[in-house]
Amino acid sequence: MKDFVRTTGGRLVALAVAVALIAGGAAALLHEPSATWVVALAFPVAVALGFVGVAYASLDHWDVAVGLALSLPWVLFLYVIGVGLAVSLAPVVGYVLAVLGAGALAFALRPAERLIATKRENAAALDTAHAPGR
């Protein structure tokens, strides 16, 4: 699982979760009828990102892809019901969902470790190439 979260599929699934969480938080804070529009527009985007993420995951991590394909529809279905309850009964939950979504977004958009290592290697190579006395 640790390798999966570093792949494109893992990042797309994390982005799908972030979109769903942020949209759910916004919907809970906006109340009706704006909440309905936010859910109706943002959740299909989250579902599409999840589908693409599962498709990418099936290339290298088929076991995770099967688990995601079986669990994501049910989790999102229950999440929509939870957002509906939050909109009508406890709008304060929207802040928690938005913060969780921001964390998932930061997780999905963090730089790749190999990219950071490549930048360090390039900087070290430039430092040795332009060192005084050479």
QUITA-V623416 format. One record per pair of residues at least 12 apart in sequence whose ideal C-beta (glycine too) atoms are under 8 Angstrom apart, sorted by the first residue. I is the first residue (numbers start at 1). J is the second residue. Records with the same first field share a line. If there is no record, write none. Layout:
BEGIN
I=J + J
END
This chain:
BEGIN
1=64
3=61
4=57 + 61 + 64
5=107
6=112 + 113
7=56 + 57 + 60 + 61
8=53 + 56
9=53 + 54 + 55 + 56 + 57 + 58 + 59 + 60 + 61 + 64 + 65
10=53 + 57
11=53 + 108 + 109
12=49 + 50 + 52 + 53 + 56 + 108
13=49 + 50 + 53 + 54 + 57 + 68 + 72
14=104 + 107 + 108
15=49 + 53 + 104 + 105 + 108 + 109
16=46 + 47 + 48 + 49 + 50 + 53
17=46 + 101 + 104
18=101 + 102 + 104 + 105 + 107 + 108
19=42 + 45 + 46 + 49 + 101
20=42 + 43 + 46 + 76 + 79 + 101
21=97 + 98 + 100 + 101 + 104
22=42 + 97 + 98 + 101 + 102 + 105
23=38 + 39 + 41 + 42 + 43 + 46 + 101
24=39 + 79 + 82 + 83 + 86 + 94 + 97 + 101
25=93 + 94 + 95 + 96 + 97 + 98 + 99 + 100 + 101
26=38 + 42 + 94 + 98
27=39 + 83 + 86 + 87 + 94
28=83 + 86 + 87 + 90 + 91 + 92 + 93 + 94 + 97
29=91 + 94 + 95 + 98
31=87 + 91
32=87 + 88
35=87
39=80 + 83
43=76 + 80
46=76
47=76
50=68 + 72 + 76
53=68
54=68 + 69 + 72
83=97
END
